Structure formats: C-alpha cells, structure tokens
Amino acid sequence: AILSTHDLPRIRYNASDDMLWRNISRTKYWAKDVWIIPIHRPSGVGHWVLCIVHLQSKELHLFDSFAEQRPWKSEVKV
C-alpha cells in the first residue's frame, strides 16, 4: 500500500473519523503486508524521506539522504 501524507494534517488538527475514513477507506491499507510512506521533514532545509513498513516482521526501513546529519534513532520508538 502506498500511503499518502495528505491526511496527516487532518489527523493533527482533529478531523472527524468520518472525514478520515472517507479519504482513506478505498486504500484498504490494513489488508496490505507492506506500507510505503513518504514523509516530509520540514525542519532545517526541508526534504522528503521514505519509510517502508514490513508488518509481518515488524520492521521499518527508512531512506533519508540526510541521515548522517540527523539520525532517526531518537524518533523511532522500539
């Protein structure tokens, strides 16, 4: 499932469950084994990173071209 970050601001600003469901229900992301999530990192220069979630193995794979400058370790909870 390729997930859009389009609805993240709606979640942050307390959009209703009905509105969120209307926008994401057609993706059926919950039925997929792998999620691909683009993430915008606005701090600093602002750039995009990619997170690939493998649900079966509970692994996150992060690609961040600026990773040496700002590690993700502090932002990903165990």
C-alpha positions as a Markdown table, in Angstrom:
| # | Residue | x | y | z |
|---|---|---|---|---|
| 1 | Ala | 0.0 | 0.0 | 0.0 |
| 2 | Ile | 1.3 | 3.4 | -0.9 |
| 3 | Leu | 0.1 | 5.8 | 1.8 |
| 4 | Ser | -0.4 | 9.5 | 1.2 |
| 5 | Thr | 0.6 | 12.0 | 3.8 |
| 6 | His | -2.3 | 14.2 | 2.5 |
| 7 | Asp | -4.5 | 13.3 | 5.5 |
| 8 | Leu | -1.8 | 13.7 | 8.2 |
| 9 | Pro | -2.6 | 17.4 | 8.8 |
| 10 | Arg | -6.3 | 16.5 | 9.2 |
| 11 | Ile | -5.3 | 14.0 | 11.9 |
| 12 | Arg | -3.2 | 16.5 | 13.6 |
| 13 | Tyr | -6.0 | 19.1 | 13.7 |
| 14 | Asn | -8.6 | 16.6 | 14.9 |
| 15 | Ala | -10.6 | 15.9 | 11.8 |
| 16 | Ser | -13.6 | 13.7 | 12.4 |
| 17 | Asp | -13.3 | 9.9 | 11.9 |
| 18 | Asp | -15.9 | 10.1 | 9.2 |
| 19 | Met | -13.8 | 12.5 | 7.2 |
| 20 | Leu | -10.7 | 10.5 | 7.6 |
| 21 | Trp | -12.4 | 7.2 | 6.7 |
| 22 | Arg | -14.0 | 8.8 | 3.6 |
| 23 | Asn | -10.5 | 9.7 | 2.4 |
| 24 | Ile | -8.6 | 6.5 | 3.3 |
| 25 | Ser | -11.1 | 3.7 | 3.1 |
| 26 | Arg | -10.5 | 3.0 | -0.6 |
| 27 | Thr | -6.8 | 2.3 | 0.0 |
| 28 | Lys | -7.5 | -0.8 | 2.2 |
| 29 | Tyr | -4.0 | -0.3 | 3.6 |
| 30 | Trp | -4.9 | -2.6 | 6.6 |
| 31 | Ala | -5.0 | -5.6 | 4.2 |
| 32 | Lys | -1.5 | -5.0 | 2.7 |
| 33 | Asp | 1.7 | -6.6 | 4.0 |
| 34 | Val | 4.0 | -3.7 | 3.1 |
| 35 | Trp | 3.3 | 0.0 | 3.5 |
| 36 | Ile | 5.2 | 2.7 | 1.6 |
| 37 | Ile | 5.0 | 6.1 | 3.4 |
| 38 | Pro | 6.6 | 9.3 | 2.1 |
| 39 | Ile | 7.4 | 11.7 | 5.0 |
| 40 | His | 8.0 | 15.4 | 4.7 |
| 41 | Arg | 10.7 | 16.7 | 7.1 |
| 42 | Pro | 10.0 | 20.4 | 7.3 |
| 43 | Ser | 12.8 | 21.3 | 9.8 |
| 44 | Gly | 16.1 | 22.6 | 8.6 |
| 45 | Val | 16.1 | 22.7 | 4.8 |
| 46 | Gly | 13.0 | 20.6 | 4.4 |
| 47 | His | 13.1 | 17.4 | 2.4 |
| 48 | Trp | 11.3 | 14.1 | 1.8 |
| 49 | Val | 12.2 | 10.7 | 3.3 |
| 50 | Leu | 10.8 | 7.3 | 2.6 |
| 51 | Cys | 9.6 | 4.7 | 5.2 |
| 52 | Ile | 8.8 | 1.2 | 4.2 |
| 53 | Val | 6.9 | -0.8 | 6.8 |
| 54 | His | 7.0 | -4.6 | 6.7 |
| 55 | Leu | 4.1 | -5.6 | 9.0 |
| 56 | Gln | 4.9 | -9.3 | 9.2 |
| 57 | Ser | 8.4 | -8.8 | 10.5 |
| 58 | Lys | 7.6 | -5.5 | 12.3 |
| 59 | Glu | 10.5 | -3.7 | 10.5 |
| 60 | Leu | 10.8 | -0.1 | 9.5 |
| 61 | His | 13.2 | 0.7 | 6.6 |
| 62 | Leu | 14.0 | 4.4 | 6.4 |
| 63 | Phe | 15.7 | 6.1 | 3.5 |
| 64 | Asp | 16.9 | 9.6 | 4.3 |
| 65 | Ser | 19.6 | 11.2 | 2.2 |
| 66 | Phe | 20.5 | 13.5 | 5.1 |
| 67 | Ala | 20.7 | 10.6 | 7.7 |
| 68 | Glu | 24.3 | 11.3 | 8.6 |
| 69 | Gln | 23.3 | 14.8 | 9.6 |
| 70 | Arg | 20.2 | 14.0 | 11.6 |
| 71 | Pro | 19.8 | 10.3 | 12.7 |
| 72 | Trp | 16.3 | 8.8 | 13.1 |
| 73 | Lys | 17.1 | 6.8 | 16.1 |
| 74 | Ser | 15.6 | 9.2 | 18.6 |
| 75 | Glu | 12.4 | 9.5 | 16.5 |
| 76 | Val | 11.6 | 5.8 | 16.1 |
| 77 | Lys | 10.2 | 4.1 | 19.2 |
| 78 | Val | 11.1 | 0.5 | 19.8 |
